Amino acid sequence: MRRFAVVIATVFFAAIPSLSHAAQPNLTIGAFFGTYSGGGVSENEDSIYFATTARDFDVKIASAGTGFRIDWTSVIRKGGNPNKPNIRRRQSSKTLRATGTAGVFHCTTSGDPLAGKELCWANITGSTLSLFIMRVNKNGVYAIQQYDRTLSGTGMKLVFKSTRSGERVRTVTGRLVKTAQ
């Protein structure tokens, strides 16, 4: 009987974190507004054989009409001569509008991916703002980029996943600190 009670108690206490996470309400987009800076690491399937790459991030999320605008920059540092390192900068911006469903947004520039346009949308689940960008090439091969930005403490955690036809291409993880409203 005592063993049964221990098993029940273990199951109960193990379930509490998932219950509190499931009961956690979705944040509104306003909770994400601000400017964030930080860094992270990029990995791909070959990372066990080749070096990972360091990245620096800047993200700004601000109100835009019924939705928001997100601007982000990634600085990629990969090898090269120490006196002249190989540094690339990528900048992107998206403006999204509310769809009428709480926590779901549609990019203002979205189009038909089968017509060569990108499909872009975002949603909020709990404390995570996820942005999705889907492209389809002329041969029907699709690529999806997913940016999960989870608020925590004084900033956010970033997880970027790039997949092509369901296969993982790259994952980037990082932490950013809120530097301005």
N, C-alpha and C positions, 0 to 999 in steps of 0.2 A: 504494500500500500504506500509506504513511504517513497519507494522508487517511482511509483506512478505520480505522486504529488510533485516530485522533483521534475519529472518530464513535463507535466502540465505547467508548472511555474516557468520552466525554461522556454517553452513554446510561447507562453503569454508575454514574458518580458522581451523575447526576441521580436515579437510582433508589434510592440509599442512604437518603435521608431517608424515602421512602415505605416502604422495607423496615423501617427501625427503628420507624416509626410502626405498621405492621401487626403487628410483633412485640411492641409494647408491651402488657403485660398490663393488664387492667381493674383499676382500683383497687377497694377495698371501700368500702362506704358510710361506714365510720369515718374514712376519709381526708378526708371533706367536713365532719365535725363541727366546729362553731365558729360564731363570730359575725363577720360581715363588713359593712363599710360602704364606700360609694363613690358614684360618680355616672356619668352617661352622657347620651346624646342619643337622642331619639325622632325617627324619620323616617317619612313615609308617601309615597304616590305623588305627592302635591302638594307635597312639600318643596322642589322646585326653584322653585316659585312662592310658597310661604309659608314662614315661619320654622320651623325645627325647635324642639323644646322640650327644655329641660334637665330632668333628673331626678336625684334623690338616692335611694339605695337602702340598705336595711338588710336583712340576711338572717341568720337563725339556723337552723342544721341541728343536730339533736340526736337521740340514740338514743331509740327508742320501741318497746319490745317486741322483736319480730323484725325491725323496720324502723327508720323514722326519722320525725321530725316536722320540717317546714320551715315557718317563719314568715317572711314578707317584707312590707316596706313600701316603697311608691314615693311619693315626694313630687314632684309635677308642678308645674313653674313655667312659666306661660304668660301672657305679656303683662300687661295691667292697668296701673294707675297705679303709678308707682314708690313712692309713699307707701302704697299699699294693693295690692300685687301679687296676681294671681290664682293662688293656691296651693291644690292639691287633694292630699289624702292618701288612698292606697289601701292597705289592709292585707288580707293573705290568709294562711291557714294550711291545711296539708294534713298528714294523718298517713297514712303508707304502710306496708304490711307486706310482708314477703318473700313471693314466690310459690312458691318451691321451685326456681326457675331462678336461678342465680347472677347478681346484678346487675339483676334485674327485680323491680319492686315494684308493688303495686296499692293505690290509695287506699281507705281504709276507708269512705268515703262514696260510692264509685262506684255508679252505677246504670245503667239502660237509657237511652241518649240518645234513643231514639225514644219514650220515655215521659216526656220532659221532664226527665230527670235528667242530670247530667254524668258523663262517663266520664273517669277520671283514672288515669294510670299513670306510672311512671318507669323509666329504665334507665341503666346506667353503661356507657359505651364509652370505654376508655382512661382518660383523666383528666377526662372530661366526664360530669356528672350531668344528664340530660335529663328534664324533667317535662312531660307532655302533658296538656292539658285539652280535651275535646271536648264540644261542645253542639250539639243539633239543634233548630231551632225548629219550630213547628207546621206550617210549609210544607215541611219537609224540607231547609231550607238549613242546612248545617253550618258551624261555626266551630271552629277549632283554635288553641289557644295553646300555644306551645312555648318552654320556658325552658331554655337550655343554659348550664350553669355549669361552666366549665373551670378546674381548679386550675392556677395558674402562679405561680412565685416566692413572694411573700408574700401571695397572695390568690387571686382568681379573676376570670376574664373572663366577662361576662354577654352573651348574645345572646338576645333575646326576639323571637319572630316570631308575628304574629297573621295568620291567613288565614281567609277566608270563601269556602266553595265553591271552594277551590283558588286564589283570588286573594289576593295580598298586601294586607293592610290597613295594617300597621304593623310596623316593625322598631325595636328599641331595643338599643343597644350600650353597654356600660359596663365599668368596672373597679372592683373592690372589694378592699379590704385586710382581712386577717384581724385583728380587734381583740381577740378573746378566744377561749379554748378553749371 
